[in-house]
Amino acid sequence: MPKQQTTPSALEVVSEVSDLAAGLGILTFTLAPLAIPALALTALLALPLLIPVLLGAMLAPPFLLASRWLRARDRSSNRTNQPVRGDWSGL
């Protein structure tokens, strides 16, 4: 004989969700003391990866400013059609 499927009532769904939430809460509180050292170790291991990023952040601005200044100087020299002081390209 085939079993008839019935849809669960709203009260049954709420009860099941409440039970699952309580179980997940208990599991979270149980594992939280283990998660804190894991997060600290992860941060410690990720610290060396930040060194190239910080180095790049410190070294990039002078190069960017120099390239911007050189481009502006080239644009201004092209407008006046006069050689730039120190320009050896015409020799």
N, C-alpha and C positions, 0 to 999 in steps of 0.2 A: 504494500500500500504506500503510495507516495506521500511524503511528509509535506504538509502545507507550510509555506513560509509566512510568517507574520512580521509586520514591521514593528520595531520596538517603540514603545511609547516615549514621549519626551522625558518623563520622569526616569525611565530606565537609562536613557542616554545621559542625562545629567548625572545620575548616580555612577555610571561607569566612568565618565570623564572626571568626576570628583575623586573616585578611587585611584585612577591613573595619576592625577595631579598630586595626590597625597604620596603615592609611591615614588614619584619622581622627586618630590621635595625631600623625602627621607633619604633617597639616594644621593641627592645633591649635598645635603648637610653632612652625610657620611664621608663623601669624597672630597669635600672642600679643603680639609687640612692637607691632603695630598696634592691638591692643585696649586696651592700657593708656592711651595718649593719648586714645582715644575715650571710655573710662570717665571720665578726668579732665575732659574737656570736657563730658561729660554732667552730671557733678556740679557743675561751674561754672555751667552753664546752668540747673540746677535750683535753685541757691542763692537766686536772687531769689524763687522761688515759696515758699520757706520763711519769708520775712519776714512775710507776713500770718498765717501759722500761729503764729509766735513772738509776734507782737504780740497776737493773740487769746489766747494762753496767758497773757500777762502782764496783759491788761486784764480778762479774764473773772472771775477770782476775787473782786475787790472787788464787782463787780456781783452775782455770785451770793451772796456773803455778805450784801450789803445786802438783796436780795430775800428771803433766808431770814429775816433779822432782822425785816423788815417783816411777813412772814407770821406769824412767831411773835408779834409784838406785836399783830397783828390778832386772832389766836386768843385771846390772853390777855385782850384787851379785850372780846371777845365773851362770854367766860365770866363776867366780873364785871359786865357791862352798865353799865360806867361809861365816860364819854367819855375818850378818850385825850387827854392834854395836847397842845394844838396842833391838835385836831380841829375843823375849821370846818364840818363837814358838817351839824351840827345847827342852824345859823343860818338 
